[in-house]
Amino acid sequence: MTDDEIAEELMRLARARGAGKTFCPSEAARVLSEEWRDLMPRVREVAAGLPLVATQKGVAVDPVEATGPIRLGLAEGET
């Protein structure tokens, strides 16, 4: 599993949802690996470098530093 493959899946999900909508990063991990839980730290790291916003209870957070569940969505102006 490469970081590019992770990035591609994250952006596919974000674009499929569209502006103003979010998804759980585990959705990408589940598509990419049966061992999706082990993949979660990498998914969060890759997400941090993409034009995505991570939120927790509606507040922007760093996807790597945040503990607990987060949501990802397209950054403002991204399509």
Jmol script that loads the backbone (N, CA, C; Angstrom):
load data "model"
ATOM      1  N   MET A   1       0.844  -1.168   0.000  1.00  0.00           N
ATOM      2  CA  MET A   1       0.000   0.000   0.000  1.00  0.00           C
ATOM      3  C   MET A   1       0.897   1.241   0.000  1.00  0.00           C
ATOM      4  N   THR A   2       0.743   2.086  -1.005  1.00  0.00           N
ATOM      5  CA  THR A   2       1.563   3.297  -1.078  1.00  0.00           C
ATOM      6  C   THR A   2       0.788   4.498  -0.552  1.00  0.00           C
ATOM      7  N   ASP A   3       1.533   5.536  -0.199  1.00  0.00           N
ATOM      8  CA  ASP A   3       0.885   6.771   0.231  1.00  0.00           C
ATOM      9  C   ASP A   3       0.050   7.360  -0.896  1.00  0.00           C
ATOM     10  N   ASP A   4       0.507   7.202  -2.140  1.00  0.00           N
ATOM     11  CA  ASP A   4      -0.265   7.701  -3.284  1.00  0.00           C
ATOM     12  C   ASP A   4      -1.613   6.994  -3.393  1.00  0.00           C
ATOM     13  N   GLU A   5      -1.637   5.703  -3.138  1.00  0.00           N
ATOM     14  CA  GLU A   5      -2.903   4.960  -3.183  1.00  0.00           C
ATOM     15  C   GLU A   5      -3.844   5.432  -2.076  1.00  0.00           C
ATOM     16  N   ILE A   6      -3.279   5.689  -0.913  1.00  0.00           N
ATOM     17  CA  ILE A   6      -4.088   6.199   0.197  1.00  0.00           C
ATOM     18  C   ILE A   6      -4.636   7.574  -0.163  1.00  0.00           C
ATOM     19  N   ALA A   7      -3.776   8.442  -0.688  1.00  0.00           N
ATOM     20  CA  ALA A   7      -4.193   9.795  -1.067  1.00  0.00           C
ATOM     21  C   ALA A   7      -5.290   9.753  -2.122  1.00  0.00           C
ATOM     22  N   GLU A   8      -5.122   8.880  -3.098  1.00  0.00           N
ATOM     23  CA  GLU A   8      -6.113   8.749  -4.166  1.00  0.00           C
ATOM     24  C   GLU A   8      -7.482   8.360  -3.601  1.00  0.00           C
ATOM     25  N   GLU A   9      -7.505   7.414  -2.691  1.00  0.00           N
ATOM     26  CA  GLU A   9      -8.779   6.972  -2.109  1.00  0.00           C
ATOM     27  C   GLU A   9      -9.390   8.058  -1.230  1.00  0.00           C
ATOM     28  N   LEU A  10      -8.568   8.744  -0.453  1.00  0.00           N
ATOM     29  CA  LEU A  10      -9.088   9.835   0.384  1.00  0.00           C
ATOM     30  C   LEU A  10      -9.728  10.922  -0.478  1.00  0.00           C
ATOM     31  N   MET A  11      -9.042  11.318  -1.548  1.00  0.00           N
ATOM     32  CA  MET A  11      -9.586  12.369  -2.405  1.00  0.00           C
ATOM     33  C   MET A  11     -10.813  11.884  -3.172  1.00  0.00           C
ATOM     34  N   ARG A  12     -10.832  10.613  -3.556  1.00  0.00           N
ATOM     35  CA  ARG A  12     -12.012  10.066  -4.243  1.00  0.00           C
ATOM     36  C   ARG A  12     -13.234  10.158  -3.345  1.00  0.00           C
ATOM     37  N   LEU A  13     -13.061   9.757  -2.086  1.00  0.00           N
ATOM     38  CA  LEU A  13     -14.174   9.817  -1.138  1.00  0.00           C
ATOM     39  C   LEU A  13     -14.616  11.259  -0.895  1.00  0.00           C
ATOM     40  N   ALA A  14     -13.654  12.148  -0.722  1.00  0.00           N
ATOM     41  CA  ALA A  14     -13.987  13.553  -0.459  1.00  0.00           C
ATOM     42  C   ALA A  14     -14.744  14.157  -1.634  1.00  0.00           C
ATOM     43  N   ARG A  15     -14.281  13.894  -2.841  1.00  0.00           N
ATOM     44  CA  ARG A  15     -14.952  14.450  -4.026  1.00  0.00           C
ATOM     45  C   ARG A  15     -16.319  13.812  -4.238  1.00  0.00           C
ATOM     46  N   ALA A  16     -16.445  12.536  -3.917  1.00  0.00           N
ATOM     47  CA  ALA A  16     -17.743  11.865  -4.051  1.00  0.00           C
ATOM     48  C   ALA A  16     -18.767  12.481  -3.106  1.00  0.00           C
ATOM     49  N   ARG A  17     -18.329  12.877  -1.918  1.00  0.00           N
ATOM     50  CA  ARG A  17     -19.237  13.517  -0.956  1.00  0.00           C
ATOM     51  C   ARG A  17     -19.548  14.943  -1.370  1.00  0.00           C
ATOM     52  N   GLY A  18     -18.536  15.648  -1.880  1.00  0.00           N
ATOM     53  CA  GLY A  18     -18.732  17.025  -2.319  1.00  0.00           C
ATOM     54  C   GLY A  18     -18.467  18.031  -1.211  1.00  0.00           C
ATOM     55  N   ALA A  19     -18.508  19.284  -1.604  1.00  0.00           N
ATOM     56  CA  ALA A  19     -18.236  20.390  -0.681  1.00  0.00           C
ATOM     57  C   ALA A  19     -19.222  20.380   0.477  1.00  0.00           C
ATOM     58  N   GLY A  20     -18.704  20.652   1.663  1.00  0.00           N
ATOM     59  CA  GLY A  20     -19.554  20.745   2.839  1.00  0.00           C
ATOM     60  C   GLY A  20     -19.922  19.416   3.479  1.00  0.00           C
ATOM     61  N   LYS A  21     -19.494  18.320   2.895  1.00  0.00           N
ATOM     62  CA  LYS A  21     -19.786  16.988   3.440  1.00  0.00           C
ATOM     63  C   LYS A  21     -18.490  16.349   3.927  1.00  0.00           C
ATOM     64  N   THR A  22     -18.606  15.442   4.882  1.00  0.00           N
ATOM     65  CA  THR A  22     -17.421  14.797   5.448  1.00  0.00           C
ATOM     66  C   THR A  22     -17.567  13.279   5.443  1.00  0.00           C
ATOM     67  N   PHE A  23     -16.454  12.624   5.716  1.00  0.00           N
ATOM     68  CA  PHE A  23     -16.443  11.168   5.826  1.00  0.00           C
ATOM     69  C   PHE A  23     -15.429  10.772   6.888  1.00  0.00           C
ATOM     70  N   CYS A  24     -15.563   9.566   7.376  1.00  0.00           N
ATOM     71  CA  CYS A  24     -14.620   9.036   8.354  1.00  0.00           C
ATOM     72  C   CYS A  24     -13.418   8.460   7.604  1.00  0.00           C
ATOM     73  N   PRO A  25     -12.195   8.782   8.024  1.00  0.00           N
ATOM     74  CA  PRO A  25     -11.031   8.239   7.328  1.00  0.00           C
ATOM     75  C   PRO A  25     -10.983   6.708   7.326  1.00  0.00           C
ATOM     76  N   SER A  26     -11.680   6.080   8.249  1.00  0.00           N
ATOM     77  CA  SER A  26     -11.703   4.615   8.249  1.00  0.00           C
ATOM     78  C   SER A  26     -12.397   4.072   7.004  1.00  0.00           C
ATOM     79  N   GLU A  27     -13.244   4.880   6.364  1.00  0.00           N
ATOM     80  CA  GLU A  27     -13.879   4.437   5.124  1.00  0.00           C
ATOM     81  C   GLU A  27     -12.823   4.156   4.066  1.00  0.00           C
ATOM     82  N   ALA A  28     -11.827   5.020   3.968  1.00  0.00           N
ATOM     83  CA  ALA A  28     -10.735   4.809   3.013  1.00  0.00           C
ATOM     84  C   ALA A  28      -9.915   3.597   3.420  1.00  0.00           C
ATOM     85  N   ALA A  29      -9.584   3.502   4.687  1.00  0.00           N
ATOM     86  CA  ALA A  29      -8.768   2.388   5.176  1.00  0.00           C
ATOM     87  C   ALA A  29      -9.451   1.053   4.912  1.00  0.00           C
ATOM     88  N   ARG A  30     -10.763   0.994   5.085  1.00  0.00           N
ATOM     89  CA  ARG A  30     -11.506  -0.256   4.877  1.00  0.00           C
ATOM     90  C   ARG A  30     -11.488  -0.693   3.418  1.00  0.00           C
ATOM     91  N   VAL A  31     -11.498   0.279   2.505  1.00  0.00           N
ATOM     92  CA  VAL A  31     -11.425  -0.046   1.080  1.00  0.00           C
ATOM     93  C   VAL A  31     -10.042  -0.590   0.730  1.00  0.00           C
ATOM     94  N   LEU A  32      -9.023  -0.063   1.392  1.00  0.00           N
ATOM     95  CA  LEU A  32      -7.642  -0.356   1.027  1.00  0.00           C
ATOM     96  C   LEU A  32      -7.050  -1.604   1.674  1.00  0.00           C
ATOM     97  N   SER A  33      -7.588  -2.023   2.812  1.00  0.00           N
ATOM     98  CA  SER A  33      -6.962  -3.145   3.514  1.00  0.00           C
ATOM     99  C   SER A  33      -7.944  -3.854   4.439  1.00  0.00           C
ATOM    100  N   GLU A  34      -7.832  -5.163   4.489  1.00  0.00           N
ATOM    101  CA  GLU A  34      -8.615  -5.916   5.472  1.00  0.00           C
ATOM    102  C   GLU A  34      -8.125  -5.599   6.879  1.00  0.00           C
ATOM    103  N   GLU A  35      -6.855  -5.257   6.990  1.00  0.00           N
ATOM    104  CA  GLU A  35      -6.253  -4.862   8.271  1.00  0.00           C
ATOM    105  C   GLU A  35      -6.349  -3.342   8.414  1.00  0.00           C
ATOM    106  N   TRP A  36      -7.536  -2.803   8.215  1.00  0.00           N
ATOM    107  CA  TRP A  36      -7.724  -1.357   8.124  1.00  0.00           C
ATOM    108  C   TRP A  36      -7.341  -0.620   9.400  1.00  0.00           C
ATOM    109  N   ARG A  37      -7.529  -1.224  10.541  1.00  0.00           N
ATOM    110  CA  ARG A  37      -7.173  -0.538  11.798  1.00  0.00           C
ATOM    111  C   ARG A  37      -5.680  -0.224  11.854  1.00  0.00           C
ATOM    112  N   ASP A  38      -4.858  -1.154  11.384  1.00  0.00           N
ATOM    113  CA  ASP A  38      -3.410  -0.940  11.360  1.00  0.00           C
ATOM    114  C   ASP A  38      -3.016   0.182  10.400  1.00  0.00           C
ATOM    115  N   LEU A  39      -3.852   0.432   9.414  1.00  0.00           N
ATOM    116  CA  LEU A  39      -3.572   1.445   8.396  1.00  0.00           C
ATOM    117  C   LEU A  39      -3.959   2.858   8.835  1.00  0.00           C
ATOM    118  N   MET A  40      -4.763   2.979   9.868  1.00  0.00           N
ATOM    119  CA  MET A  40      -5.304   4.282  10.261  1.00  0.00           C
ATOM    120  C   MET A  40      -4.251   5.362  10.540  1.00  0.00           C
ATOM    121  N   PRO A  41      -3.170   5.089  11.257  1.00  0.00           N
ATOM    122  CA  PRO A  41      -2.182   6.162  11.463  1.00  0.00           C
ATOM    123  C   PRO A  41      -1.626   6.711  10.147  1.00  0.00           C
ATOM    124  N   ARG A  42      -1.352   5.825   9.186  1.00  0.00           N
ATOM    125  CA  ARG A  42      -0.863   6.284   7.878  1.00  0.00           C
ATOM    126  C   ARG A  42      -1.921   7.061   7.134  1.00  0.00           C
ATOM    127  N   VAL A  43      -3.165   6.632   7.211  1.00  0.00           N
ATOM    128  CA  VAL A  43      -4.251   7.352   6.544  1.00  0.00           C
ATOM    129  C   VAL A  43      -4.323   8.779   7.080  1.00  0.00           C
ATOM    130  N   ARG A  44      -4.226   8.940   8.378  1.00  0.00           N
ATOM    131  CA  ARG A  44      -4.258  10.280   8.976  1.00  0.00           C
ATOM    132  C   ARG A  44      -3.050  11.109   8.546  1.00  0.00           C
ATOM    133  N   GLU A  45      -1.870  10.490   8.497  1.00  0.00           N
ATOM    134  CA  GLU A  45      -0.663  11.205   8.072  1.00  0.00           C
ATOM    135  C   GLU A  45      -0.784  11.677   6.632  1.00  0.00           C
ATOM    136  N   VAL A  46      -1.270  10.814   5.758  1.00  0.00           N
ATOM    137  CA  VAL A  46      -1.438  11.182   4.355  1.00  0.00           C
ATOM    138  C   VAL A  46      -2.492  12.281   4.232  1.00  0.00           C
ATOM    139  N   ALA A  47      -3.575  12.166   4.970  1.00  0.00           N
ATOM    140  CA  ALA A  47      -4.640  13.177   4.928  1.00  0.00           C
ATOM    141  C   ALA A  47      -4.112  14.557   5.295  1.00  0.00           C
ATOM    142  N   ALA A  48      -3.157  14.602   6.218  1.00  0.00           N
ATOM    143  CA  ALA A  48      -2.603  15.884   6.662  1.00  0.00           C
ATOM    144  C   ALA A  48      -1.922  16.635   5.525  1.00  0.00           C
ATOM    145  N   GLY A  49      -1.444  15.931   4.517  1.00  0.00           N
ATOM    146  CA  GLY A  49      -0.765  16.569   3.399  1.00  0.00           C
ATOM    147  C   GLY A  49      -1.649  16.838   2.198  1.00  0.00           C
ATOM    148  N   LEU A  50      -2.929  16.594   2.327  1.00  0.00           N
ATOM    149  CA  LEU A  50      -3.872  16.776   1.220  1.00  0.00           C
ATOM    150  C   LEU A  50      -4.756  17.999   1.459  1.00  0.00           C
ATOM    151  N   PRO A  51      -5.425  18.480   0.406  1.00  0.00           N
ATOM    152  CA  PRO A  51      -6.346  19.611   0.575  1.00  0.00           C
ATOM    153  C   PRO A  51      -7.660  19.167   1.226  1.00  0.00           C
ATOM    154  N   LEU A  52      -7.521  18.624   2.429  1.00  0.00           N
ATOM    155  CA  LEU A  52      -8.656  18.163   3.217  1.00  0.00           C
ATOM    156  C   LEU A  52      -8.633  18.862   4.565  1.00  0.00           C
ATOM    157  N   VAL A  53      -9.798  19.024   5.152  1.00  0.00           N
ATOM    158  CA  VAL A  53      -9.912  19.576   6.497  1.00  0.00           C
ATOM    159  C   VAL A  53     -10.369  18.452   7.411  1.00  0.00           C
ATOM    160  N   ALA A  54      -9.655  18.291   8.507  1.00  0.00           N
ATOM    161  CA  ALA A  54     -10.041  17.313   9.526  1.00  0.00           C
ATOM    162  C   ALA A  54     -10.805  18.047  10.612  1.00  0.00           C
ATOM    163  N   THR A  55     -11.918  17.467  11.047  1.00  0.00           N
ATOM    164  CA  THR A  55     -12.706  18.081  12.115  1.00  0.00           C
ATOM    165  C   THR A  55     -13.047  17.048  13.175  1.00  0.00           C
ATOM    166  N   GLN A  56     -13.278  17.583  14.359  1.00  0.00           N
ATOM    167  CA  GLN A  56     -13.733  16.780  15.489  1.00  0.00           C
ATOM    168  C   GLN A  56     -14.814  17.609  16.165  1.00  0.00           C
ATOM    169  N   LYS A  57     -16.025  17.089  16.173  1.00  0.00           N
ATOM    170  CA  LYS A  57     -17.171  17.822  16.715  1.00  0.00           C
ATOM    171  C   LYS A  57     -17.312  19.186  16.044  1.00  0.00           C
ATOM    172  N   GLY A  58     -17.035  19.221  14.726  1.00  0.00           N
ATOM    173  CA  GLY A  58     -17.206  20.433  13.945  1.00  0.00           C
ATOM    174  C   GLY A  58     -16.076  21.441  14.036  1.00  0.00           C
ATOM    175  N   VAL A  59     -15.034  21.134  14.782  1.00  0.00           N
ATOM    176  CA  VAL A  59     -13.905  22.046  14.962  1.00  0.00           C
ATOM    177  C   VAL A  59     -12.696  21.488  14.217  1.00  0.00           C
ATOM    178  N   ALA A  60     -12.003  22.340  13.456  1.00  0.00           N
ATOM    179  CA  ALA A  60     -10.823  21.904  12.710  1.00  0.00           C
ATOM    180  C   ALA A  60      -9.730  21.421  13.664  1.00  0.00           C
ATOM    181  N   VAL A  61      -9.128  20.292  13.319  1.00  0.00           N
ATOM    182  CA  VAL A  61      -8.056  19.697  14.123  1.00  0.00           C
ATOM    183  C   VAL A  61      -6.956  19.183  13.197  1.00  0.00           C
ATOM    184  N   ASP A  62      -5.796  18.940  13.766  1.00  0.00           N
ATOM    185  CA  ASP A  62      -4.708  18.291  13.041  1.00  0.00           C
ATOM    186  C   ASP A  62      -5.027  16.794  13.014  1.00  0.00           C
ATOM    187  N   PRO A  63      -5.119  16.190  11.820  1.00  0.00           N
ATOM    188  CA  PRO A  63      -5.515  14.780  11.763  1.00  0.00           C
ATOM    189  C   PRO A  63      -4.513  13.827  12.408  1.00  0.00           C
ATOM    190  N   VAL A  64      -3.264  14.245  12.517  1.00  0.00           N
ATOM    191  CA  VAL A  64      -2.248  13.384  13.119  1.00  0.00           C
ATOM    192  C   VAL A  64      -2.272  13.499  14.639  1.00  0.00           C
ATOM    193  N   GLU A  65      -2.443  14.709  15.135  1.00  0.00           N
ATOM    194  CA  GLU A  65      -2.394  14.953  16.577  1.00  0.00           C
ATOM    195  C   GLU A  65      -3.710  14.652  17.295  1.00  0.00           C
ATOM    196  N   ALA A  66      -4.816  14.736  16.576  1.00  0.00           N
ATOM    197  CA  ALA A  66      -6.128  14.534  17.200  1.00  0.00           C
ATOM    198  C   ALA A  66      -6.260  13.109  17.721  1.00  0.00           C
ATOM    199  N   THR A  67      -6.880  12.981  18.878  1.00  0.00           N
ATOM    200  CA  THR A  67      -7.183  11.657  19.408  1.00  0.00           C
ATOM    201  C   THR A  67      -8.683  11.440  19.286  1.00  0.00           C
ATOM    202  N   GLY A  68      -9.069  10.222  19.064  1.00  0.00           N
ATOM    203  CA  GLY A  68     -10.481   9.932  18.890  1.00  0.00           C
ATOM    204  C   GLY A  68     -10.903  10.102  17.445  1.00  0.00           C
ATOM    205  N   PRO A  69     -12.192   9.919  17.188  1.00  0.00           N
ATOM    206  CA  PRO A  69     -12.688   9.962  15.815  1.00  0.00           C
ATOM    207  C   PRO A  69     -12.607  11.357  15.211  1.00  0.00           C
ATOM    208  N   ILE A  70     -12.282  11.389  13.921  1.00  0.00           N
ATOM    209  CA  ILE A  70     -12.276  12.636  13.165  1.00  0.00           C
ATOM    210  C   ILE A  70     -13.086  12.429  11.900  1.00  0.00           C
ATOM    211  N   ARG A  71     -13.406  13.531  11.252  1.00  0.00           N
ATOM    212  CA  ARG A  71     -14.069  13.514   9.952  1.00  0.00           C
ATOM    213  C   ARG A  71     -13.182  14.287   8.991  1.00  0.00           C
ATOM    214  N   LEU A  72     -13.205  13.917   7.726  1.00  0.00           N
ATOM    215  CA  LEU A  72     -12.442  14.606   6.696  1.00  0.00           C
ATOM    216  C   LEU A  72     -13.385  15.129   5.633  1.00  0.00           C
ATOM    217  N   GLY A  73     -13.064  16.296   5.106  1.00  0.00           N
ATOM    218  CA  GLY A  73     -13.838  16.874   4.020  1.00  0.00           C
ATOM    219  C   GLY A  73     -12.944  17.741   3.165  1.00  0.00           C
ATOM    220  N   LEU A  74     -13.428  18.092   1.994  1.00  0.00           N
ATOM    221  CA  LEU A  74     -12.671  18.951   1.094  1.00  0.00           C
ATOM    222  C   LEU A  74     -12.413  20.303   1.735  1.00  0.00           C
ATOM    223  N   ALA A  75     -11.200  20.812   1.543  1.00  0.00           N
ATOM    224  CA  ALA A  75     -10.880  22.159   2.000  1.00  0.00           C
ATOM    225  C   ALA A  75     -11.674  23.152   1.157  1.00  0.00           C
ATOM    226  N   GLU A  76     -11.931  24.307   1.704  1.00  0.00           N
ATOM    227  CA  GLU A  76     -12.691  25.331   0.992  1.00  0.00           C
ATOM    228  C   GLU A  76     -12.020  25.639  -0.338  1.00  0.00           C
ATOM    229  N   GLY A  77     -12.809  25.680  -1.389  1.00  0.00           N
ATOM    230  CA  GLY A  77     -12.297  25.971  -2.721  1.00  0.00           C
ATOM    231  C   GLY A  77     -11.865  24.748  -3.510  1.00  0.00           C
ATOM    232  N   GLU A  78     -11.821  23.590  -2.878  1.00  0.00           N
ATOM    233  CA  GLU A  78     -11.450  22.349  -3.570  1.00  0.00           C
ATOM    234  C   GLU A  78     -12.684  21.718  -4.201  1.00  0.00           C
ATOM    235  N   THR A  79     -12.447  21.059  -5.330  1.00  0.00           N
ATOM    236  CA  THR A  79     -13.541  20.334  -5.989  1.00  0.00           C
ATOM    237  C   THR A  79     -13.101  18.950  -6.376  1.00  0.00           C
TER     238      THR A  79
END
end "model"
wireframe off; spacefill off
backbone 0.3
color backbone group
